[in-house]
Amino acid sequence: MEANQRATEPAPRRGTNTAIAGVFAASLTAFLAIGAVLPVLPRYVHGPIGAGDVAVGVVVGAFAVTAIVSRPWAGRIADERGRRPVTLFGLLAMVLGGALLFVDAGVPGLLVARLIVGIGEGVTYTAVAAWVVDLSPPTRRAQLIGLLGLSVWIGLSGGPVIGEALRSLGGYDAVWAFATAAPLGGLAIAWAQPSTPGRRAGPGGTRPPLVVREALGPGLALALGNAGYAALASFVVLHLADRGTGHGVVVFTAFAVSVVAGRLLLGHLPDRIGPLRAAVGAAAAEAAGLVAIALAGAWPVALAGAVVMGAGFSVVFPALALLVIDRVPEERRGAALGSFTAAFDAGYGLGAPAMGLLAALGGYALVFWAGAACAAAAAVVALRVARAHRAGAGTAAPAAGGASR
């Protein structure tokens, strides 16, 4: 049903490819700034600041706290005031957070800077995700929101290379300058793109809830899928070293390449076959890949598992995002995506320490079995969400059976 609705839905604000590319570029600048700082901060905390490992962990991870909290607020305000103003605010916050890195105020000063960067990242990505959906043809929404996610991957993988090069050439100040200038460039790019008008209030003049109910089920599935990613990112190197096979970095790199290739080659699947089928199949592939890594006695087996996992992981987010988009009216789309994307951060933020506890209790293989169970649970949750939606629709829509796609 959803696919037919999207095919016939009017798109009065459909944007051009140039406008969509501009929004992508603005998002990329934000994540390049984040990525450039990540490998440099631990050295800076240990060196010039003179603090220990606990301070490193707190400073590096602090931005995730405000990112999670800011996403639902950003989505609702983007619905009320339009996507571009909220995107500009988020990028401006990132500029401020980057500039505050120049202030010599020890660990407290770094914490303030990182918390502000977290607000900027959470606000920016939530607004640009809704903006891309507004600009996209209805039959390509999942594909384009999946491609938008590549701005995260490219920024977080290319940014560290830039950061290390700048630190070698010009010291820490050169890195801080890039972290300030990159989102400033993104701000200029976003300013030039066509926005969409906001809606000040919902029906009857009341504001909609901050957390959108329709996003909770898909968000839970997303968090479970991201817990599987936390297992891989945190422990694949240690797991393969423990098995005596090594090549953990190669395996993780294969996963990252598979995610990018999957977004480019498989990103159309939720639009073509429906978000439910795509989400369930993708989560199953992620689970299968994690099982292969858990069982791997040789690194090529783990490599194959990582490729399969990456292909599945690449589709999970856009498929579940489309489940959310299809279930909310346009005037609540930003708030829904804000609630949904917060689950991505929560899945990793809670999943990584949980996997660490399992590793301590039962070894590294247990981590990957648990990650596979989480991915399988994500498929089950997606099925339940679609069935609940179909049951709620009742017999009012004769084609409601299509929701099970």
C-alpha positions in Angstrom: 0.0 0.0 0.0 2.7 2.5 1.0 4.5 2.0 -2.3 1.3 2.8 -4.3 0.7 5.8 -2.1 4.1 7.2 -2.7 3.8 6.7 -6.4 0.6 8.7 -6.6 1.4 11.2 -3.9 1.7 14.8 -5.2 5.1 16.4 -4.7 4.6 20.1 -5.0 7.9 20.9 -3.4 10.0 18.3 -5.2 13.5 19.7 -5.5 16.1 19.5 -8.2 19.2 17.2 -8.1 21.2 20.3 -7.5 19.3 21.2 -4.4 19.5 17.7 -3.0 23.2 17.7 -3.7 23.5 21.0 -1.8 21.8 19.6 1.3 24.1 16.5 1.1 27.2 18.8 0.9 26.0 20.8 3.9 25.6 17.6 5.9 29.0 16.4 4.8 30.8 19.5 6.1 29.4 18.8 9.6 30.6 15.2 9.7 34.0 16.1 8.3 34.4 18.6 11.1 33.5 15.9 13.7 35.7 13.3 12.1 38.7 15.5 11.9 38.7 16.2 15.6 38.1 12.5 16.8 41.7 11.1 16.4 43.3 14.4 17.6 41.4 14.9 20.9 42.9 11.9 22.8 46.4 13.2 22.1 45.4 16.8 23.1 43.8 15.6 26.3 46.8 13.5 27.3 49.4 16.1 26.0 48.7 19.8 26.4 45.8 19.3 28.8 47.6 16.7 30.9 44.5 14.6 31.8 44.1 10.8 31.9 42.1 8.1 30.0 38.8 8.8 31.8 38.9 12.4 30.7 39.6 11.2 27.1 36.5 9.0 27.1 34.3 11.7 28.6 35.5 14.4 26.2 35.3 12.2 23.1 31.9 10.8 23.9 30.2 13.9 25.4 28.8 15.1 22.1 26.6 12.0 21.8 24.6 13.0 24.9 23.4 16.4 23.5 23.0 14.9 20.0 20.4 12.4 21.3 18.5 15.0 23.4 18.5 17.6 20.6 17.1 15.5 17.8 13.4 15.3 18.8 13.4 19.1 19.5 15.1 19.8 16.2 12.6 17.7 14.3 9.6 19.5 15.8 11.0 22.9 15.3 11.9 22.0 11.7 8.3 21.1 11.2 7.1 24.4 12.6 9.7 26.8 11.1 11.0 25.0 8.1 14.1 22.9 7.4 16.6 25.5 6.3 16.5 27.7 9.5 17.0 24.7 11.7 19.9 23.4 9.6 21.5 26.8 9.7 21.2 26.9 13.5 22.7 23.4 13.8 25.7 24.3 11.6 26.2 27.6 13.5 26.3 25.6 16.7 29.0 23.4 15.2 31.0 26.6 14.2 30.7 27.8 17.8 31.8 24.4 19.2 34.8 24.3 16.9 35.8 27.9 17.8 35.6 27.1 21.5 38.4 24.5 21.0 40.8 27.4 20.8 39.9 28.4 24.3 42.5 27.1 26.8 40.1 26.0 29.6 41.2 22.5 30.3 38.8 19.5 30.3 35.8 21.6 31.4 36.3 23.9 28.3 36.6 20.9 26.0 33.4 19.4 27.5 31.5 22.6 26.8 32.8 22.7 23.2 31.9 19.0 22.6 28.4 19.4 24.1 27.7 22.3 21.8 29.0 20.3 18.8 26.6 17.5 19.9 23.7 19.9 19.7 24.8 21.1 16.3 25.2 17.5 14.9 21.9 16.3 16.3 20.0 19.4 15.0 21.8 19.4 11.6 21.3 15.8 10.7 17.6 15.7 11.8 16.8 18.8 9.8 18.7 17.8 6.6 17.1 14.3 6.7 13.6 15.9 6.7 14.8 18.4 4.1 16.0 15.6 1.7 12.7 13.8 2.1 10.8 17.0 1.2 12.9 17.5 -1.9 12.9 13.9 -3.1 10.5 12.3 -5.5 8.1 10.1 -3.4 9.3 6.9 -5.1 13.0 7.6 -4.2 12.8 8.7 -0.6 14.4 5.7 1.0 17.2 5.6 -1.6 18.0 9.3 -1.1 17.9 9.2 2.7 20.2 6.2 2.5 22.6 8.2 0.3 22.4 11.1 2.8 23.7 8.6 5.4 26.9 8.3 3.3 27.7 11.9 4.4 28.1 10.5 7.9 30.3 7.6 6.7 32.5 9.7 4.5 32.8 12.4 7.1 33.7 10.1 9.9 36.2 8.1 7.8 37.7 10.9 5.7 37.7 13.5 8.5 40.3 11.7 10.6 42.7 11.6 7.7 42.3 15.4 7.3 42.6 15.9 11.0 45.9 13.9 11.3 47.3 15.7 8.3 46.5 19.1 9.6 47.9 18.3 13.1 51.2 17.2 11.4 51.4 20.3 9.3 50.1 23.0 11.7 49.5 21.6 15.1 46.2 21.4 17.1 45.1 24.9 16.1 45.0 23.9 12.4 42.6 21.1 13.3 40.4 23.4 15.4 40.4 25.9 12.5 39.1 23.2 10.1 36.5 22.1 12.7 35.3 25.7 12.6 35.6 26.5 8.9 34.0 23.3 7.5 30.5 23.8 9.1 30.8 27.5 8.2 31.2 26.5 4.6 28.2 24.2 5.1 26.2 27.0 6.4 26.8 29.0 3.2 25.8 26.0 1.1 22.6 25.4 3.1 21.7 29.1 2.9 21.6 28.8 -0.9 19.2 25.8 -1.0 15.4 26.1 -1.4 13.6 25.6 2.0 10.1 24.4 2.8 7.6 26.5 4.8 6.9 25.6 8.4 3.7 24.9 10.2 3.4 26.7 13.5 0.9 24.3 15.2 -0.9 21.1 14.7 -4.7 20.6 14.4 -6.6 22.8 16.7 -3.6 25.0 17.3 -1.8 22.6 19.6 1.8 21.5 19.3 2.4 17.9 18.5 4.2 15.7 21.1 7.9 15.9 21.2 8.4 12.1 20.8 6.4 10.8 17.9 4.6 7.5 18.6 4.9 6.2 15.1 8.7 6.4 15.3 9.0 4.3 18.5 8.7 0.8 16.9 11.0 1.5 14.0 13.3 3.3 16.3 13.6 0.3 18.6 14.4 -1.9 15.6 17.0 0.6 14.5 18.6 0.7 18.0 18.8 -3.1 18.0 20.4 -3.2 14.6 22.9 -0.6 15.7 23.8 -2.7 18.7 25.1 -5.3 16.2 27.3 -2.6 14.7 28.5 -1.7 18.1 29.6 -5.3 18.6 31.6 -5.3 15.3 33.2 -1.8 15.8 34.2 -2.5 19.4 35.4 -6.1 19.3 36.2 -7.5 15.9 39.9 -6.7 16.2 40.1 -8.2 19.6 38.0 -11.2 18.7 40.1 -12.2 15.7 43.3 -11.6 17.6 42.0 -13.9 20.3 41.3 -16.5 17.7 44.8 -16.2 16.4 43.7 -15.2 12.9 44.3 -11.4 13.0 43.4 -9.1 10.2 40.6 -7.4 12.3 41.3 -4.0 10.7 40.9 -5.5 7.3 37.6 -7.1 8.2 36.3 -3.9 9.6 37.4 -2.0 6.5 35.6 -4.6 4.4 32.4 -3.9 6.4 32.7 -0.2 5.9 33.3 -0.6 2.1 30.3 -3.0 2.0 28.1 -0.4 3.7 29.0 2.3 1.2 28.5 -0.1 -1.8 25.2 -1.3 -0.3 23.9 2.3 0.0 24.9 2.9 -3.7 23.7 -0.5 -5.1 20.9 -1.6 -2.8 19.5 1.7 -1.6 16.5 1.5 -4.0 15.2 -1.7 -2.4 12.9 -0.2 0.2 11.3 2.0 -2.5 11.0 -1.0 -4.9 9.9 -3.9 -2.7 8.5 -2.0 0.3 10.1 -0.9 3.5 9.1 -4.0 5.6 10.5 -6.6 3.2 13.7 -4.6 2.9 14.0 -4.1 6.7 13.4 -7.7 7.5 15.8 -9.0 4.8 18.5 -6.5 5.7 18.3 -7.3 9.5 18.5 -11.0 8.7 21.6 -10.4 6.5 23.2 -8.4 9.4 22.4 -11.3 11.8 23.9 -13.9 9.4 27.1 -11.9 9.0 27.5 -11.6 12.8 27.0 -15.3 13.2 29.7 -15.9 10.6 32.1 -13.7 12.5 31.3 -15.4 15.8 32.1 -18.8 14.3 35.1 -17.7 12.2 38.2 -19.8 12.7 40.0 -18.0 9.8 39.9 -14.4 8.9 38.5 -14.9 5.3 35.3 -16.3 7.0 35.1 -13.2 9.1 35.7 -11.1 6.1 32.8 -12.7 4.2 30.6 -12.2 7.3 31.5 -8.6 7.5 30.6 -8.0 3.8 27.2 -9.7 4.3 26.7 -7.7 7.5 27.6 -4.5 5.8 25.2 -5.1 2.9 22.4 -5.7 5.4 23.3 -2.8 7.7 23.4 -0.4 4.7 19.6 -1.0 4.1 18.3 -1.2 7.7 18.3 2.5 8.3 16.6 3.7 5.0 14.1 0.9 5.2 13.1 1.7 8.8 13.1 5.4 8.1 10.6 4.8 5.2 8.4 2.9 7.6 8.3 6.0 9.8 7.9 8.5 6.9 5.0 6.5 5.5 3.1 6.6 8.8 3.1 10.3 9.6 1.6 13.3 7.8 4.0 15.7 6.2 3.6 18.3 8.9 5.0 15.9 11.5 7.8 14.4 9.3 10.7 16.3 11.0 9.6 15.4 14.5 9.2 11.8 13.5 12.7 11.6 12.0 14.1 13.3 15.1 12.6 10.7 17.3 13.7 7.9 14.9 17.3 9.1 14.5 17.8 9.5 18.2 17.4 5.7 18.4 20.5 5.3 16.2 22.7 7.1 18.8 21.0 5.2 21.7 21.6 1.9 20.1 25.3 2.5 19.8 25.6 4.4 23.1 23.9 1.6 25.1 25.1 -1.3 22.9 28.8 -0.7 23.2 29.0 -0.9 27.0 26.6 -3.8 27.0 28.7 -5.7 24.6 31.8 -4.8 26.7 30.1 -6.4 29.7 29.3 -9.6 27.7 32.9 -9.8 26.6 34.1 -9.6 30.2 31.6 -12.3 31.2 31.7 -14.7 28.3 34.4 -13.8 25.8 34.4 -12.1 22.5 32.4 -14.7 20.5 29.5 -14.1 22.9 29.5 -10.5 21.8 28.9 -11.4 18.2 26.2 -14.0 19.1 24.5 -11.2 21.1 24.8 -8.8 18.2 23.2 -11.4 15.9 20.4 -11.8 18.3 19.8 -8.1 18.4 19.7 -7.9 14.6 17.3 -10.8 14.5 15.2 -9.0 17.1 15.2 -5.9 14.9 13.5 -8.0 12.1 10.9 -9.2 14.6 10.2 -5.7 15.8 9.8 -4.4 12.2 7.3 -7.2 11.5 5.3 -6.4 14.6 5.2 -2.7 13.7 3.9 -3.4 10.3 1.3 -5.8 11.5 0.1 -3.4 14.2 -0.2 -0.7 11.6 -2.2 -3.0 9.3 -4.5 -4.0 12.2 -5.0 -0.4 13.1 -6.0 0.4 9.6 -8.7 -2.3 9.8 -11.0 -2.7 6.8 -11.0 1.1 6.1 -8.4 0.6 3.4 -9.0 -2.5 1.2 -5.3 -2.5 0.1 -4.0 -2.5 3.7 -2.5 -6.0 3.2 0.2 -4.2 1.2 1.6 -2.9 4.5 3.0 -6.3 5.2 5.4 -5.8 2.3 
